[in-house]
């Protein structure tokens, strides 16, 4: 994982956990005072929870998308969303085309601000770009894939909050940005970030154990929301590629693709089916029904947090559910 700095004008490009230092455009605004809460806007509740874990009572965090039953892929922003982003001291969004509305708001806003974009660097190990200059200036970095939600390259899965390493890197960047905004509380932020890193480390340990016990077990996904978790657990995703491509493109799978996934379920090729209820469709409901009829465990994995759960609690619950499902088919 690398950290690069670039402008909101090029926010549609890039595959890194990124801190975007946007120039302040002469607004004359100062960083929040020591007694003021830092206003943070996150695109989804997952990233809002990461910010809250680091910022604690020093931040006022709001998620644009928090409905656990809504499909974030199809979310359309409102003028109120733009106003919230403009008024924020710090913005955290997913990137990779997932929450493109945030990128557009940042790109069109005349009021610059720190913004953290969490996207997977598929070219990990390559040299990072030049750091931001004294006034938030930056170099352009070529060679990135273009990501728009319509027709973007899905070789890089945008559901990066299921990549625990990326989440850890984003939390570290949140710590850095909050410490710049309120230097007097830098130690507090650093300690909280350390505790969060420990929690993520424990989750990584659980995923490692899950992989040791279930390495190579086949699973089917109705939508690749948990791609990075499946990968980290050394499981084998046997979902027909044609089906995945259609779901990712938000189109109806072909009859052949539907037949292929139904055959995989009916022949009990999978140890579990990972189901995303937020992208539910008649086709995915049929897959779930067939799995239940064939006594294949179904594990729900979502895009946003359940009400009342922190990111760590939510991810821990999902790892537990997957472990339980795979244990049933030993």
KOLMIDO-772998 format. One line per field, with one value per residue (C-alpha): residue number from 1; residue in one letter; x, z, y. Coordinates in steps of 0.02 Angstrom, whole numbers, padded with zeros to 5 digits. Each point is the difference from the previous one (the first is absolute). Example, Ala and Ser with C-alpha at 12.3 -4.5 7.8 and 13.67 -1.06 7.14 Angstrom:
BEGIN
vovo: 1:2
kolba: A:S
X: 00615:00069
Z: 00390:-00033
Y: -00225:00172
! end
This chain:
BEGIN
vovo: 1:2:3:4:5:6:7:8:9:10:11:12:13:14:15:16:17:18:19:20:21:22:23:24:25:26:27:28:29:30:31:32:33:34:35:36:37:38:39:40:41:42:43:44:45:46:47:48:49:50:51:52:53:54:55:56:57:58:59:60:61:62:63:64:65:66:67:68:69:70:71:72:73:74:75:76:77:78:79:80:81:82:83:84:85:86:87:88:89:90:91:92:93:94:95:96:97:98:99:100:101:102:103:104:105:106:107:108:109:110:111:112:113:114:115:116:117:118:119:120:121:122:123:124:125:126:127:128:129:130:131:132:133:134:135:136:137:138:139:140:141:142:143:144:145:146:147:148:149:150:151:152:153:154:155:156:157:158:159:160:161:162:163:164:165:166:167:168:169:170:171:172:173:174:175:176:177:178:179:180:181:182:183:184:185:186:187:188:189:190:191:192:193:194:195:196:197:198:199:200:201:202:203:204:205:206:207:208:209:210:211:212:213:214:215:216:217:218:219:220:221:222:223:224:225:226:227:228:229:230:231:232:233:234:235:236:237:238:239:240:241:242:243:244:245:246:247:248:249:250:251:252:253:254:255:256:257:258:259:260:261:262:263:264:265:266:267:268:269:270:271:272:273:274:275:276:277:278:279:280:281:282:283:284:285:286:287:288:289:290:291:292:293:294:295:296:297:298:299:300:301:302:303:304:305:306:307:308:309:310:311:312:313:314:315:316:317:318:319:320:321:322:323:324:325:326:327:328:329:330
kolba: X:X:X:X:X:X:X:X:X:X:X:X:X:X:X:X:X:X:X:X:X:X:X:X:X:X:X:X:X:X:X:X:X:X:X:X:X:X:X:X:X:X:X:X:X:X:X:X:X:X:X:X:X:X:X:X:X:X:X:X:X:X:X:X:X:X:X:X:X:X:X:X:X:X:X:X:X:X:X:X:X:X:X:X:X:X:X:X:X:X:X:X:X:X:X:X:X:X:X:X:X:X:X:X:X:X:X:X:X:X:X:X:X:X:X:X:X:X:X:X:X:X:X:X:X:X:X:X:X:X:X:X:X:X:X:X:X:X:X:X:X:X:X:X:X:X:X:X:X:X:X:X:X:X:X:X:X:X:X:X:X:X:X:X:X:X:X:X:X:X:X:X:X:X:X:X:X:X:X:X:X:X:X:X:X:X:X:X:X:X:X:X:X:X:X:X:X:X:X:X:X:X:X:X:X:X:X:X:X:X:X:X:X:X:X:X:X:X:X:X:X:X:X:X:X:X:X:X:X:X:X:X:X:X:X:X:X:X:X:X:X:X:X:X:X:X:X:X:X:X:X:X:X:X:X:X:X:X:X:X:X:X:X:X:X:X:X:X:X:X:X:X:X:X:X:X:X:X:X:X:X:X:X:X:X:X:X:X:X:X:X:X:X:X:X:X:X:X:X:X:X:X:X:X:X:X:X:X:X:X:X:X:X:X:X:X:X:X:X:X:X:X:X:X:X:X:X:X:X:X
X: 00000:00067:-00058:-00002:-00061:-00100:-00138:-00187:00003:00082:-00101:-00064:00176:00108:00010:00069:-00051:00018:00007:-00057:00065:-00113:00051:-00107:-00042:00019:-00146:00097:-00066:00108:00016:-00127:00044:00051:-00174:-00098:-00049:00073:-00139:00028:-00110:00022:-00084:-00058:-00026:00149:00122:-00091:00027:00187:00009:-00098:00117:00149:-00081:-00108:-00087:00106:-00093:-00176:-00018:-00143:-00021:-00089:-00055:-00049:-00160:00041:-00134:00048:00115:00143:00044:-00158:00002:-00035:00066:-00101:00041:-00002:00140:00103:-00029:00058:00159:00035:-00023:00110:00176:00047:-00079:00024:-00065:00026:00052:00026:-00164:-00101:-00056:00032:-00121:00126:00136:-00112:-00046:00183:00047:-00132:00015:00099:00040:00151:00022:00095:-00080:00049:-00040:00011:00033:00101:00171:00008:00181:00063:00187:00013:00077:-00122:-00027:00073:-00070:-00112:00088:-00008:-00166:-00077:00079:00035:00063:-00111:00029:-00032:-00028:-00156:-00156:-00154:-00142:-00178:-00142:-00068:00119:00149:00131:-00054:00167:00023:-00143:-00062:-00066:00162:-00073:00008:00189:00058:00171:-00079:-00112:00152:00088:-00152:-00009:00182:-00034:-00152:00115:00121:-00133:-00091:00166:00032:-00172:00017:00184:-00040:-00092:00129:00050:-00182:-00026:00160:-00048:-00173:00074:00116:-00144:-00096:00152:00008:-00184:00029:00151:-00111:-00123:00143:00051:-00176:-00002:00167:-00068:-00154:00114:00107:-00155:-00091:00134:-00064:-00181:-00116:-00125:-00126:-00037:-00155:00103:00187:-00019:00112:00130:00149:-00059:-00027:00174:00083:-00084:00072:-00173:-00039:-00133:-00083:-00136:-00016:00097:-00142:-00117:00121:00032:-00186:-00032:00148:-00064:-00171:-00081:-00102:00108:-00024:-00102:00161:00078:-00155:-00002:00184:-00020:-00159:00091:00144:-00123:-00110:00151:00059:00170:00012:00029:-00093:-00089:00048:-00153:-00009:-00179:00031:00019:-00142:-00092:-00119:00151:00100:-00155:-00016:00182:-00029:-00158:00089:00143:-00120:-00092:00165:00051:00146:00030:-00037:00106:-00060:00138:-00051:00066:-00046:-00003:-00151:-00074:00093:00157:00176:00108:00099:-00157:-00080:00150:00025:-00181:00019:00161:-00088:-00147:00113:00099:-00160:-00065:00161:00007:-00170:00071:00154
Z: 00000:-00048:00036:-00141:-00009:-00146:-00041:00001:-00185:-00031:00132:-00125:-00022:00122:00098:00172:00176:-00038:00093:-00117:00053:-00085:00006:00103:-00143:00109:00115:00150:00107:00141:00071:00137:00170:00142:00077:-00162:-00071:-00170:-00128:-00104:-00141:-00061:-00151:00093:00178:-00013:-00025:00125:00131:-00037:00022:00163:00068:-00025:00036:00149:00085:-00096:-00163:-00063:-00136:-00123:-00131:-00161:-00026:00158:-00043:00025:-00126:-00141:-00147:00006:-00182:-00058:00124:-00075:00098:00049:00019:00187:-00021:-00096:00138:00132:-00096:-00030:00186:00060:00068:-00066:-00128:-00009:-00147:-00082:-00176:-00145:-00076:00145:00071:-00153:00063:00134:-00129:-00103:00150:00046:-00178:-00023:00171:00002:00184:00019:00146:00052:-00072:00023:-00135:00041:-00153:-00024:-00079:-00123:-00038:00177:00010:-00139:00048:00077:-00080:00059:00166:00008:00002:00137:-00064:-00052:-00173:-00079:-00149:-00123:-00002:-00164:-00036:00108:-00055:-00031:00120:-00029:00066:-00176:-00097:00116:00009:00133:00005:00156:00119:00078:00162:00089:00176:-00003:-00020:00179:-00050:-00098:00148:00113:-00122:-00012:00190:00004:-00128:00099:00152:-00101:-00068:00166:00084:-00127:00033:00190:00046:00186:-00011:-00108:00142:00032:-00184:-00008:00149:-00071:-00168:00088:00089:-00164:-00085:00138:-00028:-00187:00036:00101:-00144:-00118:00117:-00004:-00189:-00002:00113:-00109:-00150:00088:00042:-00166:-00131:-00176:00047:-00141:00024:-00112:00012:-00062:-00014:00037:00148:00111:-00134:00106:00152:-00106:-00073:00169:00069:-00144:-00057:-00181:-00083:-00127:-00054:-00190:-00069:-00118:00148:00098:-00150:-00026:00183:00006:-00157:00083:-00142:-00008:-00016:-00159:00003:-00017:00150:00106:-00051:00045:00176:00031:-00056:00119:00144:-00043:-00017:00170:-00063:00129:00187:00024:-00095:00045:-00026:-00013:00046:-00054:-00182:00005:-00162:-00057:-00067:00163:00101:-00105:00034:00187:-00006:-00095:00126:00146:-00086:-00024:00181:-00050:00136:-00053:00077:-00016:-00028:-00024:-00064:00150:00188:00093:00119:00165:-00059:-00018:-00147:00107:00075:-00171:-00081:00148:-00014:-00186:00023:00135:-00114:-00142:00118:00064:-00176:-00059:00157:-00045:-00161:00065
Y: 00000:00169:00176:00128:00178:00068:00124:-00021:00042:-00168:-00092:-00128:-00071:-00095:-00161:00047:00043:00183:00163:00138:00169:00126:00182:00117:00120:00154:-00036:00061:-00145:-00060:-00175:-00038:00069:-00112:00002:-00025:-00166:-00040:-00021:-00156:-00063:-00179:-00076:-00156:-00058:-00119:00142:00109:-00134:-00006:00189:-00009:-00134:00116:00168:-00048:00146:00126:-00031:00022:-00132:-00018:-00136:00045:-00182:-00093:-00093:-00186:-00049:00119:-00038:00127:-00035:00086:00144:00172:00147:00153:00185:-00032:-00127:00127:00128:-00123:-00040:00185:00038:-00144:00019:-00173:-00116:-00189:-00099:-00168:00043:-00119:00056:-00070:00167:00106:00132:00046:00021:00113:00107:00020:00038:00134:00081:00162:-00026:-00113:-00118:-00156:-00157:-00181:-00126:-00184:-00106:-00156:00021:-00144:00046:-00011:00018:00128:00167:00123:00169:00163:00062:00152:00167:00132:00069:-00165:00001:-00168:-00094:-00091:-00186:-00087:-00183:-00019:-00091:00107:-00037:00058:-00106:-00023:-00108:00015:-00135:-00124:-00091:00105:-00038:00162:-00078:00039:00012:-00191:00014:00017:00065:00142:00043:00006:00117:00114:00010:00052:00136:00059:00013:00106:00117:00023:00037:00138:00074:-00007:-00018:00013:-00166:-00090:-00115:-00046:-00040:-00100:-00106:-00034:-00045:-00120:-00085:-00012:-00076:-00131:-00042:-00017:-00109:-00117:-00009:-00041:-00139:-00070:00004:-00088:-00137:-00015:-00025:-00129:-00101:00019:00032:-00027:-00027:00055:00141:00086:00186:00090:00160:00014:00118:-00109:-00036:00051:-00097:-00156:00024:00028:-00157:-00103:-00054:-00043:00107:-00115:00122:-00008:00150:00047:00016:00110:00113:00027:00040:00120:00086:00015:-00095:-00160:-00156:-00100:-00159:-00098:00089:-00030:-00184:-00016:00069:-00100:-00157:00038:00020:-00149:-00114:00061:00057:00140:-00011:00164:00138:00180:00108:00188:00051:00180:-00050:-00124:-00041:-00138:-00095:00010:-00045:-00157:-00043:00020:-00105:-00138:00002:-00016:-00142:-00089:00033:00110:00132:00179:00139:00180:00128:00180:00166:00107:-00027:-00067:00127:00010:-00092:00065:-00050:-00122:-00079:-00016:-00080:-00116:-00057:-00035:-00098:-00102:-00034:-00057:-00111:-00079:-00031:-00082:-00107:-00073:-00071:-00087
! end
